[in-house]
């Protein structure tokens, strides 16, 4: 078991379809991490079907959103999460119970080996699942309406800022969002939210880079305990996945 936990799980990226909801079980092998992609702007009938899976407290939370866009994002995200976990565990989606960490991350109640993480941006939803491996996933819309160097000075490490400055200006925005999603995936997997200083670790800004997690501080050995990769998403987005190995 220890050897398996130290091996990077194979990452399988799949598109969520309504057909999955008709299946009673979905396998999640020990040595695989699944990442599901789905558009949030689905038909109203699908949104209402997903809304029926929510618990009363989640339904109340959905009603508190002022804008339909935000409400639909929550319904589709939580309803799809319940559908997939229910399929993996062979449990009715509505019967699943969540608790929340001090940083607001949902966790399954009970002694469950399944780990999950969710991210959405610009109508794109990603849901990641793994067994016994802590994971984090992040997706972002690649925007070009701001100065990358100014934001990087506030949030990136010195190594990352230097790498960004060395790039031609036309390449900085994609590189910025590669860096941002990689860093966000890592801190989400840590489970500490933004309380973990973003300048205490370095990631590569290069496309398809290996390794991606370059250094961690103050424990320099922490980087070797993680695997990180980009997630395939449509043009106009950047996404990354972080997996703790041991």
N, C-alpha and C positions, 0 to 999 in steps of 0.2 A: 504493500500500500504506500509506503513512504516513497519508493522509487516512482510510483505513478504520480504522486502529488508533486514531485519535483520536476516532472516532465511537462513541457508546454503543451496544453491541450490543443488539438487541432481545431481551428476556428472555421465554422460552417455558417455562411451568410445565406439567409433564405428570405423570400418575400412572403408576407402573410396574406393568405386569401381566405375567403369565407369558407372554402371547402374544409379548412382545418377544423373549424368549429363543429363539423359533422363527425369528426373522428374521435373515438373514445380515448385513445392513448397516443402519445407521441414520445418516442424514445429520446433520452438524453444520456448518451454513453459517458462513462467516467472520463474518458480521454478526449472529449469534445466540448467545446464551448459554442453555443448557438447564438447567433445574432439575427433577429428578425427585423425586416424593414416593412414599413407600412406608411401610406399617405394618410394624414389625418382628415383631409377634406374628402371624406367618403360620403355616399348618399345618405340622406336623412333616415331612410329605413334602417340602414346599418347602424347609425348612431343610436337610434331608439332601441334597437336590439341589444346593443352593448350597454345602454343605460339600464336595462332590465336586470343586468348582472350585478349592479352596484348595491351595496348595503345601505340601510337608511342613513347612516352618518355620511357615507360618500355621496348619496343623493343630495343631502342637505348641503354638503360642500359644493357640489356642482351648482346648486341654485344660487349660491352666494356670488358666483362670478357675474360681473356686470355685463360683460360682452359675450355674445354668442361664440365668438372665435375661441376665447379662453375656456368657456364652458365645454365646448366640443372637444378641445384638446384634452381636457381632463377626462371626459367620458370615454373617448376613444382610447386614450392611454391606459386608464385603469381597467376598462372593460377588456381590452386586448390582453393586458397583463393577466387578468383573472382567467381568461380563456386558455392562454398558453400554460400557465402553471397548473390549472385544473386538468389539462390534457396530459402534462408530464406526470402528475401525481394520481391521475384517475379519480379526481374529486370534482364534484359539481362546482363550477366557478364561484357561485354565490356563497358557497359554504366555507370558502377560504377566509381566514382571519389574519389581519395584519396588525403589527405593533410598529411604533415609530421610535427611531433613535433620537437622541437629543438634538441632532442636526436635521431631523425631519425625514430621514430615509426610511421607507417602509421595509419591514422584515416580516417573514412568515411567523405566525405564532407556532409554538411547539418545537420539537427537536427535528428540524428539517435540514437535510444536507444540501438542498438546492439553494444556490445563490443567484440573485438577479439584480439588474440595474436598468434604468430607463432614461432616455433622453429624447427631447424633441426640439425642433427648430424649423421655422419657415414651412410648416406643414409636413415635415418629415419626422417620423417616429422610429426610434431604434429601441429594441428590447433585447437584453443579453442575459443568458442563462448558463450556469455551470454547476457541476457537482463538487462540493468541498473546496472550491477555489474562489476566493474573494475576487470580485470583478467590478470594473467601472467602465461605462461607455459614455461617449459624448458626441453629439452631432451639432454642427453650427452652419448657418448660412454664411457664405463668403460675401461679406460686405466690402465696399470700397469707398464709403463715405466718411472716412476718418483717417487720421494720421497714425499709421502703425507704430512709428517710432515713439510717439508720445505715450501711447498705451503700454508699449513694451517697457518703457522706462519705469512705469509704475508696478508692473506685475512680473516681468521676466527676469531671469537670472542674468548675471553679467555675461556669461557664455552665450546665452540665447540672444541678448541684445547685440552683442558683437556680430553674431552670425547674421542677424537681420540687417544690420547697418551695411554689411559687406555685399548684400544682394542688390542688383539693379532695381530701381524703384518699381518697375512693372511686375516684378516677381515677389514683391514684399507682401502683398495681401494674401495670396494663397499660402505663402510660408508662414505668415502670422497665424492663420487659422489652423494650419497643421500643428503648429506649436501649441496654440490655445487648446485644441481638442485633446491633444496628447497629455497636456498638463491637467486638464479638467478630468479626463478619464482616470488618471492616477490618483488625484485627491478624492474622487468619488469612491474609488476602490478602497482607499484608506479609511473611508467612512468618517472623516473629520471635517468635511466641508472646507470652506475658505479659512477655517482656523489654522490650517496647515500652511505655512508660508510658501508662496509660489516660487520664491527665489532660493529655496533650500534643495532644489533638485534641477537637473539639466536634461532637456530632451533635444533630440535632433530636429532641425527645421527642414531637412531635405526630404523630398518625396521618395517613398519606398525605402527609407533608410533602415539599416540594421547594423548595430542595435539602435533603438529609438531612445530608451532611457539610458542616458550616458553617465550620470553621476547622481549620488544622493548624499546629503549632509544632515546631521553630523556623522551618521553611520554610513561609511563608504561601501559597506557590504550589502546594504539594503537593495541596491540596484540589481544584484545578482539573484534576488528572490522574486523578481518580476519578469513577466513577458509583456511586450507591448507591440501592437500592430495597428495599421490603418484599416478602416472598414470601407469596403466599396460602396459608394453612394453616388447618386446622379450628379452631373455637372452642376456647379453652383453651391455645393456643400463640401464640408470636410468632416471626417469622423474618425474616431480612434477608440481602441479597446485596450484596457489594462487588466492583467490577470496575475494574481499572486500565486506563486508556485509553492511556497512553503513558509 
